[in-house]
Amino acid sequence: MITAVNATKRFGQITAVDHVCADIHDGSVFGLIGSNGAGKSTFLRMIAGILSPDEGTVRIDGADIFENVPIKQRFFFISDEQYFFSNCTPAEMKNFYKRQYRYFDEARYHKLMNGFGLDENRKIRTFSKGMKKQVSVICGVCAGTDYLFCDETFDGLDPVVRQTVKSLFAEDVEERGLTPVIASHNLRELEDICDHVGLLHRGGILFSRDLDEMKLGMFKMQCIFSAPLAEDAWQGFDILRMEQRGSLYTLTARGSREALQDKVAAMNPTFCELLPLTLEEIFINETEVAGYDIKKLLF
């Protein structure tokens, strides 16, 4: 498990990460979200042992990460700005990673390179941004590590490749307990893969929650009524958000699904349906405290 306790990192007068506390459990897919400059990349570099915290601790299974070679062999870091050796090929990078990671799966590497249509012997400097990220992802999932740290990994990938990469992550989570930590500024990229999400804002974590717990007892409904409703019609509902456009009411409420449906049915709607909540909608409802506007934070 990765544990950060009051982790803080400063660069001169700028506090990039400000007393962050977080637990990332093994076998989960942790999404680290926030606007540009929120501290996501700095935090990832701290848990990857590239940067040491100025205050607090960042540990894996109780061991400090910075300059700890045995611990660093347990994770693979895919940075936002891809780095490869000068004038090298994917095959040469594969040989390098084989020496660093004892469980590197060479057979799987060849299979994925062929599946993605990438030439192992072509100079990486001639690849597009998306192709370079594909090489990094392939090396990352083939390294056989316990953790995979991804900084804006889906940025620059086309939709088909993006879904393929997510499938690779999900496969490794299921089969060998891989723990991906994925930083992104875009909620929509993470909502179909993450089971736990932390929101960073101005260097600190606004909150960190399990998605299933967040979804539990929260429902979105659309209803149409033949006549206007009285102002007190929704008394007894735990309404989080409601919009009205003519006779159409769209509301997000907490409570039992059956109880909510029974209450609405008693109001004789001409139409009523439950709608799935997106990750963005969940966060909007959970963060409307202390004046935070999730849309301004993330988009």
N, C-alpha and C positions, 0 to 999 in steps of 0.2 A: 504493500500500500504506500502511496505517496502522501506525505503529510507536510503541510506548510503551516508554520506557527509564527504569526507576526512578521512574515517575510517582507523585507523592505530593501529597495534598491534605489540609490540616488546617483544622478549624473550632474555634478556641480550643484546648482540651485534647483534642479528639476528632480522631483520625486516620481520616478517612473512606476514603481510598485510600492504601495503604501500599507504596511502592516496587514498583509493578506493572510488569512487563515483558511485552509481548505484541506479536505480529505478526499483522495481519489482512490476508490476501492478497486482491487484487482478484478478483472473480468468485466468491467463496465466500460462504456464508451462515454467519455467525459467531453462535453462541448464547452469550450471557453470562448465566450462571445463578448463583444464590446466594440465601440466605435474606434476609428483610427486614433492612435495615441492613448488608448485606454490602459496600455501596459501588458497586452497579451503576449507580444513577442518577447518582452523582457522577462515575464514570468516563465515562459517556456524555456528560455535560455538559463534560467535559474534552476528549474527542475532537470534540465539536461546537463547541468554542471559546467556550463560555459561561463556563467557569472556566479559569483558568490554573493550571498545576501549581506548588506551592510548591517542589518539588524535581523533578529529572528533566525529561524532555521528552516531548511528545506531538506527532507530526508526521504529515502526509500527504505522501507522496512527497518526504520530506526537508525540507518546509517547515513551520514553526511555524504552528499553527492560530489561536491567540488573536489577535483583532483583525486577522486577515488576510482581507480581503473577497474577493479572488479565490478563495482556498481555500474559504471558506464558501459560495460559489456552486456548489460541487461536491457539496454534501450537503444533505439535508433531515432535520430532526429532529422526530420525533413524540414529544412528552413524555407522561408518565403523566397529568398534569393538563392537560387540553386548554385551550389559550389561543386566543381569537379576539378581534378588535376588538369593542368595546362595541356591542351592538345591531346587529351586522352580519349579512349573509346569506352563504350559501356562494358566491354569485355575486360578492359584493364581496371575499371572501377570494381567490377565483380571480383576480380582476383585480389584486389586490395581488401575488400570487405570480407572475403573468405579468411584472410589472415587475422582479421580483427574479431570476427564472430564465429565461434566454434560450431554453431548449429546452422550455419549458412547452407541453404538448400539450393545447390547448383542446378539440379534437375528441374526444379520448379522455376528457377530463374530463366533457363532456356525456354521452357514452355510458355512463360508469360511474355518474354521478349518476342517470341514468334506470334503469340496471340494478339499482342498489341501492334504487330507489324513494324517492329523496330529493328534496325540493322545493328547487331552487336559490334561490328567492326568499323562502323562509320564514326567519324570524329564528332563528339558531342557538341562542339562549338558550332556545328552546322545544323543542329537541331533547333526547332522552334521552342518557345517557352513551354508550351504544353507538352511537347515530346520530352523535354528535359525533366519535367515534373513526373512524367510517366516512368522514366528511368529511375528516379529517386524512389518512387512508390514501389516499384518492382524490387529494388535492392532492399528497401525497408521491410517489406513483408517476407522476403526470402531470408532475412538475417536471423530469423528464429528467436527474436528477443521477447522479453516479457512485456515491454512497453514500446509504444510507437508515438513519438511526439510530432505533430503535424502543424505547421504554421501556414495558414491560408493555402492548404494543399489543393483544394478544389478550384481555386481561382485560376482561370486560364484553360481549364479542361472543358471540352465540349460535353454536352449532356449525356451522351452515350458512355463516354469514358468515365465521367463523374460517377454514374451509377455502377459501372464495372468496378471502380475503385472501392466504392462503398460496399459492394458485394464481397470483395476480397477481405476487407476489414471485418465484416460480419462473419465470414467463414472462419477466420482465424480466432475471433472472439469465441465462437461456438466450439471449435475443434481443439484449441490449445490454450484458451484463457487469455489471449492477448488483451492488453489494456491500451486502447488508443486515446490520446488526449489531443483534441482537434481544436485549434484556435481559428476563429472566423469572425468577420464583422457582419455576416449575413445569416440571420436565423433560418431562412428557408433552406439553406444548404445542409443544416444539421438536424432538422426536425424528424427526418425519417431514419436516422441512424443512432442518435444519442439517447441514452437512458438517464443521463444526469447532466445538468447544465449549470455553469457558473457565469454570472454576469459581472464583468469588470467595468468600472467607471472611474476615471481619474485616478487610476492606480490602485483602487481598492475594490474588493468584491462586494457588490451590492447585495447579492444573495446567491446561494448555491443550493439547488433543490433537485430531488428526484422527480423525473417527469411524470411517472405513474402516480406519485403522491399528489402532484400538482393538478393532474387531470381528475383525480378522484373527487366526486361530489360536485363537479363544475360542469354545467351543461349550457349549450346554446340552442335557442328555439326560435323559429319563425312562425308567427300566427297571423291570420287574417280574420277580422271580425266584420260582420255586416253593418254594425252600427258603432259610432264612436263610444269609447269606454269612459266611464267616470274617472275622475282624478284619483280616487282611492281604490280603483279596481285591482291594483297590484299589491295591496296590503296583505301581509302574510307571506310574501315572497322575499327571499334574500337576493335582491337584484344587485348585480355587480355593474351592469351596463345595459342601457336600453336605448333603442333608436326607433322612431316612428316616422313612417312615410305614408301618409294617408291612412288607409286601413291596415297597412302592414306593420307589425311590431316585430322587431328583432331584439331579443334579450339574452343576456348571459346571467345565469343565476346559480346559486349554490343550493344543495339539498339532495334529497333522494330523487332519483329519476322517476319512480312511480308516483311519488307525492306531487312532483311538479306537473306531470302529465295529468294526474287526476284533477289538480286545481285548475289547469287550463281547460280541461274538458268540461268542467262545471261552468265555465264562462261561455260555452256554446260557440266556439270558433268555427268558421266555415272551412278553415284549413289550418293545420298545425303539423310541424315536423321538427325533429331533433337534427341538428347539424354538427358535424365534427369540428372540434376546436383546433385551430392551428397553434403551433408553438408561439408565434407572434401574439396571438390573441391571449394566450395563457399568460405570457409575460406582461402584456399591457394591464391585465387585471391584477396581477400579483405585484406590480411595481408602482401603481398609482398611489404612492405614499411619498412623503417628503418632497413633493413637487417634481418627481422624476417623470419625464416624458420618454417612453421607450422608443418611439419613432425618431425622436431627435438624437437619442443615444446611439441607435444602430443603423439608421438609413440616411 
